[in-house]
Amino acid sequence: MTVTFDEGANGGTDLAFRMDFDSSSDRKTLEEFDGVEAANQTLNRLVGFLNDEAGGAK
């Protein structure tokens, strides 16, 4: 997995992540277990945590 942070709009930060798989069947397994949705939920929790730590700033 590769995670990158870049300067975003209005002084914010953009986060992007990329997952590379050894095979298409490995990716399919992730999709079958809703791994993409789980990753999105984890990132959303991270955003909430960071907003709380920053005093509610978005």
mmCIF file of the N, C-alpha and C atoms, coordinates in Angstrom:
data_MODEL
# 
_entry.id   MODEL 
# 
loop_
_atom_site.group_PDB 
_atom_site.id 
_atom_site.type_symbol 
_atom_site.label_atom_id 
_atom_site.label_alt_id 
_atom_site.label_comp_id 
_atom_site.label_asym_id 
_atom_site.label_entity_id 
_atom_site.label_seq_id 
_atom_site.pdbx_PDB_ins_code 
_atom_site.Cartn_x 
_atom_site.Cartn_y 
_atom_site.Cartn_z 
_atom_site.occupancy 
_atom_site.B_iso_or_equiv 
_atom_site.pdbx_formal_charge 
_atom_site.auth_seq_id 
_atom_site.auth_comp_id 
_atom_site.auth_asym_id 
_atom_site.auth_atom_id 
_atom_site.pdbx_PDB_model_num 
ATOM 1   N N  . MET A 1 1  ? 0.843   -1.154  0.000  1.00 0.00 ? 1  MET A N  1 
ATOM 2   C CA . MET A 1 1  ? 0.000   0.000   0.000  1.00 0.00 ? 1  MET A CA 1 
ATOM 3   C C  . MET A 1 1  ? 0.899   1.229   0.000  1.00 0.00 ? 1  MET A C  1 
ATOM 4   N N  . THR A 1 2  ? 0.488   2.226   -0.772 1.00 0.00 ? 2  THR A N  1 
ATOM 5   C CA . THR A 1 2  ? 1.182   3.505   -0.810 1.00 0.00 ? 2  THR A CA 1 
ATOM 6   C C  . THR A 1 2  ? 0.199   4.586   -0.381 1.00 0.00 ? 2  THR A C  1 
ATOM 7   N N  . VAL A 1 3  ? 0.614   5.400   0.559  1.00 0.00 ? 3  VAL A N  1 
ATOM 8   C CA . VAL A 1 3  ? -0.205  6.521   1.027  1.00 0.00 ? 3  VAL A CA 1 
ATOM 9   C C  . VAL A 1 3  ? 0.560   7.793   0.738  1.00 0.00 ? 3  VAL A C  1 
ATOM 10  N N  . THR A 1 4  ? -0.118  8.756   0.130  1.00 0.00 ? 4  THR A N  1 
ATOM 11  C CA . THR A 1 4  ? 0.508   10.048  -0.145 1.00 0.00 ? 4  THR A CA 1 
ATOM 12  C C  . THR A 1 4  ? -0.345  11.165  0.445  1.00 0.00 ? 4  THR A C  1 
ATOM 13  N N  . PHE A 1 5  ? 0.330   12.197  0.906  1.00 0.00 ? 5  PHE A N  1 
ATOM 14  C CA . PHE A 1 5  ? -0.312  13.398  1.415  1.00 0.00 ? 5  PHE A CA 1 
ATOM 15  C C  . PHE A 1 5  ? 0.150   14.559  0.549  1.00 0.00 ? 5  PHE A C  1 
ATOM 16  N N  . ASP A 1 6  ? -0.799  15.359  0.078  1.00 0.00 ? 6  ASP A N  1 
ATOM 17  C CA . ASP A 1 6  ? -0.488  16.525  -0.744 1.00 0.00 ? 6  ASP A CA 1 
ATOM 18  C C  . ASP A 1 6  ? -1.252  17.724  -0.212 1.00 0.00 ? 6  ASP A C  1 
ATOM 19  N N  . GLU A 1 7  ? -0.721  18.899  -0.519 1.00 0.00 ? 7  GLU A N  1 
ATOM 20  C CA . GLU A 1 7  ? -1.418  20.114  -0.139 1.00 0.00 ? 7  GLU A CA 1 
ATOM 21  C C  . GLU A 1 7  ? -2.726  20.193  -0.919 1.00 0.00 ? 7  GLU A C  1 
ATOM 22  N N  . GLY A 1 8  ? -3.797  20.393  -0.194 1.00 0.00 ? 8  GLY A N  1 
ATOM 23  C CA . GLY A 1 8  ? -5.110  20.464  -0.819 1.00 0.00 ? 8  GLY A CA 1 
ATOM 24  C C  . GLY A 1 8  ? -5.597  21.893  -0.928 1.00 0.00 ? 8  GLY A C  1 
ATOM 25  N N  . ALA A 1 9  ? -6.828  22.019  -1.327 1.00 0.00 ? 9  ALA A N  1 
ATOM 26  C CA . ALA A 1 9  ? -7.453  23.332  -1.481 1.00 0.00 ? 9  ALA A CA 1 
ATOM 27  C C  . ALA A 1 9  ? -7.617  24.007  -0.120 1.00 0.00 ? 9  ALA A C  1 
ATOM 28  N N  . ASN A 1 10 ? -7.537  25.315  -0.122 1.00 0.00 ? 10 ASN A N  1 
ATOM 29  C CA . ASN A 1 10 ? -7.785  26.126  1.069  1.00 0.00 ? 10 ASN A CA 1 
ATOM 30  C C  . ASN A 1 10 ? -6.919  25.729  2.255  1.00 0.00 ? 10 ASN A C  1 
ATOM 31  N N  . GLY A 1 11 ? -5.682  25.305  1.997  1.00 0.00 ? 11 GLY A N  1 
ATOM 32  C CA . GLY A 1 11 ? -4.765  24.962  3.077  1.00 0.00 ? 11 GLY A CA 1 
ATOM 33  C C  . GLY A 1 11 ? -4.986  23.589  3.681  1.00 0.00 ? 11 GLY A C  1 
ATOM 34  N N  . GLY A 1 12 ? -5.869  22.811  3.108  1.00 0.00 ? 12 GLY A N  1 
ATOM 35  C CA . GLY A 1 12 ? -6.130  21.467  3.614  1.00 0.00 ? 12 GLY A CA 1 
ATOM 36  C C  . GLY A 1 12 ? -5.103  20.473  3.110  1.00 0.00 ? 12 GLY A C  1 
ATOM 37  N N  . THR A 1 13 ? -5.340  19.239  3.429  1.00 0.00 ? 13 THR A N  1 
ATOM 38  C CA . THR A 1 13 ? -4.449  18.164  3.011  1.00 0.00 ? 13 THR A CA 1 
ATOM 39  C C  . THR A 1 13 ? -5.258  17.100  2.283  1.00 0.00 ? 13 THR A C  1 
ATOM 40  N N  . ASP A 1 14 ? -4.782  16.665  1.140  1.00 0.00 ? 14 ASP A N  1 
ATOM 41  C CA . ASP A 1 14 ? -5.392  15.563  0.396  1.00 0.00 ? 14 ASP A CA 1 
ATOM 42  C C  . ASP A 1 14 ? -4.617  14.294  0.705  1.00 0.00 ? 14 ASP A C  1 
ATOM 43  N N  . LEU A 1 15 ? -5.333  13.224  0.969  1.00 0.00 ? 15 LEU A N  1 
ATOM 44  C CA . LEU A 1 15 ? -4.727  11.926  1.224  1.00 0.00 ? 15 LEU A CA 1 
ATOM 45  C C  . LEU A 1 15 ? -5.181  10.978  0.135  1.00 0.00 ? 15 LEU A C  1 
ATOM 46  N N  . ALA A 1 16 ? -4.244  10.234  -0.410 1.00 0.00 ? 16 ALA A N  1 
ATOM 47  C CA . ALA A 1 16 ? -4.576  9.223   -1.418 1.00 0.00 ? 16 ALA A CA 1 
ATOM 48  C C  . ALA A 1 16 ? -3.860  7.934   -1.049 1.00 0.00 ? 16 ALA A C  1 
ATOM 49  N N  . PHE A 1 17 ? -4.537  6.819   -1.277 1.00 0.00 ? 17 PHE A N  1 
ATOM 50  C CA . PHE A 1 17 ? -3.845  5.556   -1.056 1.00 0.00 ? 17 PHE A CA 1 
ATOM 51  C C  . PHE A 1 17 ? -4.075  4.634   -2.230 1.00 0.00 ? 17 PHE A C  1 
ATOM 52  N N  . ARG A 1 18 ? -3.081  3.819   -2.454 1.00 0.00 ? 18 ARG A N  1 
ATOM 53  C CA . ARG A 1 18 ? -3.108  2.890   -3.580 1.00 0.00 ? 18 ARG A CA 1 
ATOM 54  C C  . ARG A 1 18 ? -2.688  1.524   -3.072 1.00 0.00 ? 18 ARG A C  1 
ATOM 55  N N  . MET A 1 19 ? -3.455  0.535   -3.458 1.00 0.00 ? 19 MET A N  1 
ATOM 56  C CA . MET A 1 19 ? -3.129  -0.837  -3.094 1.00 0.00 ? 19 MET A CA 1 
ATOM 57  C C  . MET A 1 19 ? -2.806  -1.602  -4.369 1.00 0.00 ? 19 MET A C  1 
ATOM 58  N N  . ASP A 1 20 ? -1.659  -2.240  -4.388 1.00 0.00 ? 20 ASP A N  1 
ATOM 59  C CA . ASP A 1 20 ? -1.264  -3.069  -5.521 1.00 0.00 ? 20 ASP A CA 1 
ATOM 60  C C  . ASP A 1 20 ? -1.369  -4.532  -5.099 1.00 0.00 ? 20 ASP A C  1 
ATOM 61  N N  . PHE A 1 21 ? -1.882  -5.346  -5.987 1.00 0.00 ? 21 PHE A N  1 
ATOM 62  C CA . PHE A 1 21 ? -2.101  -6.759  -5.690 1.00 0.00 ? 21 PHE A CA 1 
ATOM 63  C C  . PHE A 1 21 ? -1.249  -7.622  -6.601 1.00 0.00 ? 21 PHE A C  1 
ATOM 64  N N  . ASP A 1 22 ? -0.852  -8.772  -6.078 1.00 0.00 ? 22 ASP A N  1 
ATOM 65  C CA . ASP A 1 22 ? -0.055  -9.709  -6.860 1.00 0.00 ? 22 ASP A CA 1 
ATOM 66  C C  . ASP A 1 22 ? -0.858  -10.349 -7.989 1.00 0.00 ? 22 ASP A C  1 
ATOM 67  N N  . SER A 1 23 ? -2.176  -10.435 -7.795 1.00 0.00 ? 23 SER A N  1 
ATOM 68  C CA . SER A 1 23 ? -3.004  -11.065 -8.825 1.00 0.00 ? 23 SER A CA 1 
ATOM 69  C C  . SER A 1 23 ? -4.410  -10.481 -8.780 1.00 0.00 ? 23 SER A C  1 
ATOM 70  N N  . SER A 1 24 ? -5.139  -10.678 -9.865 1.00 0.00 ? 24 SER A N  1 
ATOM 71  C CA . SER A 1 24 ? -6.523  -10.209 -9.907 1.00 0.00 ? 24 SER A CA 1 
ATOM 72  C C  . SER A 1 24 ? -7.379  -10.987 -8.912 1.00 0.00 ? 24 SER A C  1 
ATOM 73  N N  . SER A 1 25 ? -7.017  -12.216 -8.614 1.00 0.00 ? 25 SER A N  1 
ATOM 74  C CA . SER A 1 25 ? -7.803  -12.981 -7.639 1.00 0.00 ? 25 SER A CA 1 
ATOM 75  C C  . SER A 1 25 ? -7.609  -12.416 -6.229 1.00 0.00 ? 25 SER A C  1 
ATOM 76  N N  . ASP A 1 26 ? -6.420  -11.891 -5.930 1.00 0.00 ? 26 ASP A N  1 
ATOM 77  C CA . ASP A 1 26 ? -6.213  -11.239 -4.637 1.00 0.00 ? 26 ASP A CA 1 
ATOM 78  C C  . ASP A 1 26 ? -7.115  -10.009 -4.507 1.00 0.00 ? 26 ASP A C  1 
ATOM 79  N N  . ARG A 1 27 ? -7.192  -9.231  -5.576 1.00 0.00 ? 27 ARG A N  1 
ATOM 80  C CA . ARG A 1 27 ? -8.075  -8.053  -5.556 1.00 0.00 ? 27 ARG A CA 1 
ATOM 81  C C  . ARG A 1 27 ? -9.530  -8.469  -5.425 1.00 0.00 ? 27 ARG A C  1 
ATOM 82  N N  . LYS A 1 28 ? -9.912  -9.502  -6.135 1.00 0.00 ? 28 LYS A N  1 
ATOM 83  C CA . LYS A 1 28 ? -11.290 -9.980  -6.067 1.00 0.00 ? 28 LYS A CA 1 
ATOM 84  C C  . LYS A 1 28 ? -11.642 -10.413 -4.645 1.00 0.00 ? 28 LYS A C  1 
ATOM 85  N N  . THR A 1 29 ? -10.714 -11.062 -3.970 1.00 0.00 ? 29 THR A N  1 
ATOM 86  C CA . THR A 1 29 ? -10.949 -11.474 -2.589 1.00 0.00 ? 29 THR A CA 1 
ATOM 87  C C  . THR A 1 29 ? -11.208 -10.265 -1.707 1.00 0.00 ? 29 THR A C  1 
ATOM 88  N N  . LEU A 1 30 ? -10.430 -9.210  -1.873 1.00 0.00 ? 30 LEU A N  1 
ATOM 89  C CA . LEU A 1 30 ? -10.649 -7.982  -1.107 1.00 0.00 ? 30 LEU A CA 1 
ATOM 90  C C  . LEU A 1 30 ? -12.042 -7.432  -1.363 1.00 0.00 ? 30 LEU A C  1 
ATOM 91  N N  . GLU A 1 31 ? -12.440 -7.398  -2.621 1.00 0.00 ? 31 GLU A N  1 
ATOM 92  C CA . GLU A 1 31 ? -13.759 -6.876  -2.974 1.00 0.00 ? 31 GLU A CA 1 
ATOM 93  C C  . GLU A 1 31 ? -14.870 -7.734  -2.380 1.00 0.00 ? 31 GLU A C  1 
ATOM 94  N N  . GLU A 1 32 ? -14.693 -9.045  -2.368 1.00 0.00 ? 32 GLU A N  1 
ATOM 95  C CA . GLU A 1 32 ? -15.714 -9.949  -1.827 1.00 0.00 ? 32 GLU A CA 1 
ATOM 96  C C  . GLU A 1 32 ? -15.939 -9.719  -0.337 1.00 0.00 ? 32 GLU A C  1 
ATOM 97  N N  . PHE A 1 33 ? -14.915 -9.287  0.358  1.00 0.00 ? 33 PHE A N  1 
ATOM 98  C CA . PHE A 1 33 ? -15.038 -9.040  1.791  1.00 0.00 ? 33 PHE A CA 1 
ATOM 99  C C  . PHE A 1 33 ? -15.246 -7.557  2.097  1.00 0.00 ? 33 PHE A C  1 
ATOM 100 N N  . ASP A 1 34 ? -15.701 -6.798  1.107  1.00 0.00 ? 34 ASP A N  1 
ATOM 101 C CA . ASP A 1 34 ? -15.974 -5.364  1.258  1.00 0.00 ? 34 ASP A CA 1 
ATOM 102 C C  . ASP A 1 34 ? -14.770 -4.603  1.783  1.00 0.00 ? 34 ASP A C  1 
ATOM 103 N N  . GLY A 1 35 ? -13.585 -4.998  1.342  1.00 0.00 ? 35 GLY A N  1 
ATOM 104 C CA . GLY A 1 35 ? -12.362 -4.348  1.783  1.00 0.00 ? 35 GLY A CA 1 
ATOM 105 C C  . GLY A 1 35 ? -12.265 -2.894  1.383  1.00 0.00 ? 35 GLY A C  1 
ATOM 106 N N  . VAL A 1 36 ? -12.804 -2.551  0.228  1.00 0.00 ? 36 VAL A N  1 
ATOM 107 C CA . VAL A 1 36 ? -12.769 -1.150  -0.218 1.00 0.00 ? 36 VAL A CA 1 
ATOM 108 C C  . VAL A 1 36 ? -13.638 -0.310  0.701  1.00 0.00 ? 36 VAL A C  1 
ATOM 109 N N  . GLU A 1 37 ? -14.820 -0.794  1.018  1.00 0.00 ? 37 GLU A N  1 
ATOM 110 C CA . GLU A 1 37 ? -15.711 -0.070  1.937  1.00 0.00 ? 37 GLU A CA 1 
ATOM 111 C C  . GLU A 1 37 ? -15.076 0.040   3.315  1.00 0.00 ? 37 GLU A C  1 
ATOM 112 N N  . ALA A 1 38 ? -14.435 -1.016  3.774  1.00 0.00 ? 38 ALA A N  1 
ATOM 113 C CA . ALA A 1 38 ? -13.768 -0.975  5.078  1.00 0.00 ? 38 ALA A CA 1 
ATOM 114 C C  . ALA A 1 38 ? -12.661 0.076   5.088  1.00 0.00 ? 38 ALA A C  1 
ATOM 115 N N  . ALA A 1 39 ? -11.904 0.163   4.017  1.00 0.00 ? 39 ALA A N  1 
ATOM 116 C CA . ALA A 1 39 ? -10.848 1.172   3.929  1.00 0.00 ? 39 ALA A CA 1 
ATOM 117 C C  . ALA A 1 39 ? -11.442 2.577   3.956  1.00 0.00 ? 39 ALA A C  1 
ATOM 118 N N  . ASN A 1 40 ? -12.540 2.781   3.249  1.00 0.00 ? 40 ASN A N  1 
ATOM 119 C CA . ASN A 1 40 ? -13.200 4.086   3.254  1.00 0.00 ? 40 ASN A CA 1 
ATOM 120 C C  . ASN A 1 40 ? -13.701 4.445   4.650  1.00 0.00 ? 40 ASN A C  1 
ATOM 121 N N  . GLN A 1 41 ? -14.261 3.477   5.361  1.00 0.00 ? 41 GLN A N  1 
ATOM 122 C CA . GLN A 1 41 ? -14.728 3.726   6.721  1.00 0.00 ? 41 GLN A CA 1 
ATOM 123 C C  . GLN A 1 41 ? -13.564 4.090   7.637  1.00 0.00 ? 41 GLN A C  1 
ATOM 124 N N  . THR A 1 42 ? -12.448 3.407   7.478  1.00 0.00 ? 42 THR A N  1 
ATOM 125 C CA . THR A 1 42 ? -11.266 3.713   8.288  1.00 0.00 ? 42 THR A CA 1 
ATOM 126 C C  . THR A 1 42 ? -10.774 5.128   8.015  1.00 0.00 ? 42 THR A C  1 
ATOM 127 N N  . LEU A 1 43 ? -10.734 5.512   6.750  1.00 0.00 ? 43 LEU A N  1 
ATOM 128 C CA . LEU A 1 43 ? -10.298 6.872   6.416  1.00 0.00 ? 43 LEU A CA 1 
ATOM 129 C C  . LEU A 1 43 ? -11.274 7.909   6.957  1.00 0.00 ? 43 LEU A C  1 
ATOM 130 N N  . ASN A 1 44 ? -12.565 7.619   6.910  1.00 0.00 ? 44 ASN A N  1 
ATOM 131 C CA . ASN A 1 44 ? -13.551 8.546   7.465  1.00 0.00 ? 44 ASN A CA 1 
ATOM 132 C C  . ASN A 1 44 ? -13.373 8.712   8.972  1.00 0.00 ? 44 ASN A C  1 
ATOM 133 N N  . ARG A 1 45 ? -13.053 7.626   9.674  1.00 0.00 ? 45 ARG A N  1 
ATOM 134 C CA . ARG A 1 45 ? -12.782 7.728   11.110 1.00 0.00 ? 45 ARG A CA 1 
ATOM 135 C C  . ARG A 1 45 ? -11.517 8.548   11.360 1.00 0.00 ? 45 ARG A C  1 
ATOM 136 N N  . LEU A 1 46 ? -10.509 8.382   10.509 1.00 0.00 ? 46 LEU A N  1 
ATOM 137 C CA . LEU A 1 46 ? -9.292  9.180   10.634 1.00 0.00 ? 46 LEU A CA 1 
ATOM 138 C C  . LEU A 1 46 ? -9.610  10.660  10.471 1.00 0.00 ? 46 LEU A C  1 
ATOM 139 N N  . VAL A 1 47 ? -10.424 11.005  9.489  1.00 0.00 ? 47 VAL A N  1 
ATOM 140 C CA . VAL A 1 47 ? -10.826 12.404  9.278  1.00 0.00 ? 47 VAL A CA 1 
ATOM 141 C C  . VAL A 1 47 ? -11.515 12.938  10.526 1.00 0.00 ? 47 VAL A C  1 
ATOM 142 N N  . GLY A 1 48 ? -12.429 12.164  11.098 1.00 0.00 ? 48 GLY A N  1 
ATOM 143 C CA . GLY A 1 48 ? -13.116 12.593  12.317 1.00 0.00 ? 48 GLY A CA 1 
ATOM 144 C C  . GLY A 1 48 ? -12.154 12.817  13.459 1.00 0.00 ? 48 GLY A C  1 
ATOM 145 N N  . PHE A 1 49 ? -11.216 11.900  13.635 1.00 0.00 ? 49 PHE A N  1 
ATOM 146 C CA . PHE A 1 49 ? -10.223 12.035  14.691 1.00 0.00 ? 49 PHE A CA 1 
ATOM 147 C C  . PHE A 1 49 ? -9.375  13.287  14.489 1.00 0.00 ? 49 PHE A C  1 
ATOM 148 N N  . LEU A 1 50 ? -8.886  13.479  13.280 1.00 0.00 ? 50 LEU A N  1 
ATOM 149 C CA . LEU A 1 50 ? -8.044  14.640  13.008 1.00 0.00 ? 50 LEU A CA 1 
ATOM 150 C C  . LEU A 1 50 ? -8.811  15.945  13.187 1.00 0.00 ? 50 LEU A C  1 
ATOM 151 N N  . ASN A 1 51 ? -10.086 15.958  12.797 1.00 0.00 ? 51 ASN A N  1 
ATOM 152 C CA . ASN A 1 51 ? -10.896 17.151  13.006 1.00 0.00 ? 51 ASN A CA 1 
ATOM 153 C C  . ASN A 1 51 ? -11.078 17.426  14.495 1.00 0.00 ? 51 ASN A C  1 
ATOM 154 N N  . ASP A 1 52 ? -11.282 16.384  15.288 1.00 0.00 ? 52 ASP A N  1 
ATOM 155 C CA . ASP A 1 52 ? -11.410 16.557  16.736 1.00 0.00 ? 52 ASP A CA 1 
ATOM 156 C C  . ASP A 1 52 ? -10.123 17.102  17.335 1.00 0.00 ? 52 ASP A C  1 
ATOM 157 N N  . GLU A 1 53 ? -8.997  16.554  16.890 1.00 0.00 ? 53 GLU A N  1 
ATOM 158 C CA . GLU A 1 53 ? -7.699  16.986  17.407 1.00 0.00 ? 53 GLU A CA 1 
ATOM 159 C C  . GLU A 1 53 ? -7.404  18.434  17.024 1.00 0.00 ? 53 GLU A C  1 
ATOM 160 N N  . ALA A 1 54 ? -7.926  18.855  15.878 1.00 0.00 ? 54 ALA A N  1 
ATOM 161 C CA . ALA A 1 54 ? -7.681  20.221  15.404 1.00 0.00 ? 54 ALA A CA 1 
ATOM 162 C C  . ALA A 1 54 ? -8.731  21.198  15.934 1.00 0.00 ? 54 ALA A C  1 
ATOM 163 N N  . GLY A 1 55 ? -9.569  20.735  16.838 1.00 0.00 ? 55 GLY A N  1 
ATOM 164 C CA . GLY A 1 55 ? -10.590 21.618  17.402 1.00 0.00 ? 55 GLY A CA 1 
ATOM 165 C C  . GLY A 1 55 ? -11.764 21.841  16.491 1.00 0.00 ? 55 GLY A C  1 
ATOM 166 N N  . GLY A 1 56 ? -12.052 20.855  15.632 1.00 0.00 ? 56 GLY A N  1 
ATOM 167 C CA . GLY A 1 56 ? -13.197 20.948  14.752 1.00 0.00 ? 56 GLY A CA 1 
ATOM 168 C C  . GLY A 1 56 ? -12.926 21.582  13.408 1.00 0.00 ? 56 GLY A C  1 
ATOM 169 N N  . ALA A 1 57 ? -11.689 21.935  13.146 1.00 0.00 ? 57 ALA A N  1 
ATOM 170 C CA . ALA A 1 57 ? -11.361 22.519  11.832 1.00 0.00 ? 57 ALA A CA 1 
ATOM 171 C C  . ALA A 1 57 ? -11.559 21.489  10.752 1.00 0.00 ? 57 ALA A C  1 
ATOM 172 N N  . LYS A 1 58 ? -11.968 21.941  9.572  1.00 0.00 ? 58 LYS A N  1 
ATOM 173 C CA . LYS A 1 58 ? -12.164 21.015  8.452  1.00 0.00 ? 58 LYS A CA 1 
ATOM 174 C C  . LYS A 1 58 ? -11.162 21.277  7.381  1.00 0.00 ? 58 LYS A C  1 
# 
